[in-house]
Amino acid sequence: MTRLELFQILRPIVESVTGLTNAVILADQTIVLPDGSVVGAPAPVGPYAAIEPKQRVGERGQANIYNKTSTTPQSVDVDVRAQIMVDASVNFYRGDDPMGLASKLKQCNKKPTISAALFQAGLGWFGTEAVNDLSTLISGNIERRAQITIHLAYEATDSETINSIEFAGYEVQREDGTVMASGEVPPLMTEQL
């Protein structure tokens, strides 16, 4: 899943849980000006949230490997499916209670509509971290800010087609070269792949 794909799944969830309709943006958005220079996109007016969908990307255990007979003759399709663990960071800015908005994301995956959306997207929700109060004094004014990290998981697939081994012979020899046994391994049936 790309950063943008994850954002498109998380945005409606954050909007529905916090009520910040049309005020949830992708973190670090930029705008390319006509002269080719790049500037940061302006923040929404009032309280808003910024999602960084891939704050940290890891993996869980070993990848699952699936083999099947390919539609290409004399080939096998190998599908390597890695379990990706990703942390999404959601920052809340301004408003009276950014800590409260961030707290609404705790256990929100238990709501049937959110659970269904996550399932449909193939995304697992493994909980959240503690809400961090990042409020600070800027230009003589207090800027309220809070942050929460969501632990997510999905399966990434990477496939390739390789040649199949359809015939194998063998021969067992003594050190002096005397053949003790020889033969052929029967071809694999396609059901065994």
N, C-alpha and C positions, 0 to 999 in steps of 0.2 A: 504494500500500500504506500502510496506517495504521501508526502506531507499535506498536499492539497486534498487528497481523498479522505485522509483522516479528519482534516478540518471540516469538510463537508458533512461528515457523520456527527462530529462533536458539536458543531455550531447549533443545530436545532435543539439538541439536548440541553445545552447551556442556556439557550434562549427560553425554552419552555420551563426549566426549573427555576431560573432566576427572574424571569419576566423582563429581561433586557432585550426586547424585540428590536431588531435592526441596530443593535448596539454591541454586537459580538463580532470582532474582527480577527483576522489572521495576524499573528505577531510579525513585526518587522516587514510590513508591507511597504513597497516603494512605488514611486511614480516616475516614469521617464518623461522628462520635459522635451519640448520640441527641439531644443538645442542639443539633446542627447544626454544631458546631465541627469543624475538620479537623485531624488529627494525622498525623504520619508513621507508616507501618506499621512494626511491630517487625522487626528483622533476625532471620534464622534463627540458631539456636544453632550455634556452631562455625563452620568455614570455609564461606564462601558466595560467590556471584558475583552482581553486579547488572549488568544490561544496559540501556544507553541506546541503543535502536535507531536513533534519528535524532539523532546528535550534530551532524551537518552534512549538509545536503541541497544537492546541486548538479545539474548537467545535463551531458550530453555531446553536443556538436554540435547539429545541427538536428533537429527533430522529423520523423518520417516521417508523410506525409499520404496517406491512402487514401480514394478516392471510390468509391461504388457506388450503383447505382440503388436507391432507397428503396422500401419496401413502401407508403409513402404516395404517392398519385398525384402526378405532376409534381414530384417531389422527388428530391434526392440526399442520401445519408448521407455525411458527411465525418467521418473518424476521424483525430484528431491523436494520434500516439503519441510521447511524449517519453521519451528515455532518461535516467532519473534515477540519479544517483550519490549514494549515501548512506554515511556513516561511522557504524558502530555501535561504541560504546565499551563494553568489558567490564571491570569492576573486580572484583578478587578481594580478599577480606578474610579476615584471620586465618589460622590454620593454620601449618604449618611452612614451606611453600614456595609462596606465592602467585605468585612469579615463575615457578616451574616449571609451575604450572597454566596461567598465561597463555601460556607458551611452547608448550603442547600445541595451541593453536589455530593455530599456524603450519603451513601446508600441510595442515591437516586436511581441506580440501575435496577432496583427492585420494583419500580413502577412498571406496570404491564406495557405501556406504550414505549417506554425507553428500553425495556428488556427486549421487546419485539424488534425495535429498530437496530439494536446491537446484534441480535441474532441474524437478522436479514443481511446485515453488512459483514457478517463473519468476524465480528470483533468481540473479544471477551473483556469484561470489566473486572479487574482484580483488586479493586478498592482504591482508597485515596490516602494521602499522607495528611499530616496535621496542617491546619490552616495557619499560614504565616502572616503576621501583621507587618507590613512593609511601609506603614505610614511614616512620613517624614516632613520636615520643615523645608519648604522651598520658597525662596523669595519672600520670606517673612510670613508665609501662609502655610498652614498644615495641609498637606496633600494626603488624603486617605487612600490607602492601597492595601490589598491583600492578595495572597497567592496560595494556590492549592495544586498539588500534583496528583494526577490520575494515572494508575497503573493499568495498562491495556495489553492485550495479546491478540495476535492473529497469525494465520498460517501463510507463509510466502512460498510460492512454488516456482521451481526452476526445472525445466524439462530439456532433454536432449534425446536424439535418436542415435543408436549405435548399431553396428553390425551384430547379428546374432551368430552364435556358434552352432552350426547345424550338423557338424560331423567332427568326431575326434577319434583318432586311433591311439593305441598304446602298445608299448613293447617293454618288457622287463628283461634286462640282461645281467649276466654275472660280470665280474670285473674283467674276465678274459674275453668278453664279447659273446659268449654263448647265450642264445636267446632262450629264456625260460618260459616266457608266456607272451602272447601278442593277441590283439583283437581290436574290436571296434566298440565304441560306446554308442548305443542306439540313439537316434535323434530324439530330442525332447518333443513331447506333444505340446501343442499350443496351450492346452488347458493348464500345464504345469508352470507356465510363465506367470 
